Amino acid sequence: MNNPNVIIATDRQTLIEVFNEILFNKQGEKALPEFEKDKISKLQAAKLAGITIPTLNKLTKKGKFRQYNLGRRKYFLRSEMIEALRNH
């Protein structure tokens, strides 16, 4: 099957229940994918590493930490920061 589209026949209420189950955890809070939970800001990354933001910028340019861009926003992954700190 080369067609990426899938058609599922169901009633409206069942569809709503399935979407709610996917989007919300048991406490009714929005469930975030692991990737979203792992994202941290530049300030949070600097605090995690125990350094200033200018030092974080220098180390990022040197390749010690990996920075991601989402539009104009910059972020780091907590798991990658911890791994980089352990290795250096």
C-alpha positions in Angstrom: 0.0 0.0 0.0 1.6 3.2 -1.1 -1.3 5.4 0.0 -0.5 7.1 3.4 -4.1 8.1 3.9 -6.2 5.8 6.1 -10.0 6.0 6.2 -11.7 4.7 9.4 -15.5 4.4 9.6 -16.8 5.2 13.1 -19.3 7.3 14.8 -18.6 10.8 16.1 -18.7 9.9 19.8 -16.2 7.1 19.4 -13.9 9.3 17.4 -14.0 12.0 20.2 -13.3 9.4 22.9 -10.3 8.1 21.0 -8.9 11.6 20.4 -9.4 12.5 24.1 -7.7 9.3 25.2 -4.7 10.1 22.9 -4.5 13.8 23.9 -5.2 13.7 27.6 -3.7 11.6 30.4 -5.7 10.2 33.3 -5.5 13.5 35.3 -7.1 15.4 32.4 -3.8 17.3 31.7 -2.6 17.5 28.2 -0.2 14.6 27.5 3.0 15.8 25.9 5.1 13.6 23.7 8.5 12.7 25.3 10.2 15.2 23.0 8.1 18.0 24.3 8.8 17.1 27.9 12.6 17.0 27.1 12.8 20.5 25.6 14.3 23.2 27.8 15.0 26.8 27.2 18.5 28.4 26.8 18.2 29.8 30.4 17.2 26.4 31.8 20.1 24.7 29.9 22.6 27.2 31.3 21.3 26.6 34.8 21.4 22.8 34.3 25.1 23.1 33.2 25.9 25.6 35.9 27.2 28.2 33.4 26.1 31.6 32.1 24.2 32.0 28.8 27.3 33.6 27.0 29.3 30.5 28.1 26.5 28.2 26.9 26.6 30.0 23.5 30.4 29.6 23.2 30.2 25.9 24.1 27.3 25.4 21.7 29.4 27.0 18.9 32.2 24.6 19.8 29.9 21.7 19.5 29.7 20.6 23.1 26.0 21.1 23.2 23.4 20.8 20.4 20.9 23.6 20.0 17.7 23.3 18.1 15.7 26.1 16.4 12.0 26.4 16.1 11.4 29.6 14.2 13.2 32.3 16.3 13.1 30.2 19.4 16.2 28.2 20.5 16.0 25.2 22.8 18.0 22.3 24.0 17.1 18.7 25.0 17.6 18.0 28.7 18.6 14.4 28.0 21.3 15.5 25.5 22.6 18.2 27.9 22.9 15.6 30.7 24.7 13.2 28.4 27.1 15.9 27.2 27.9 17.0 30.8 28.6 13.4 31.7 30.9 12.9 28.8 33.0 16.0 29.3 
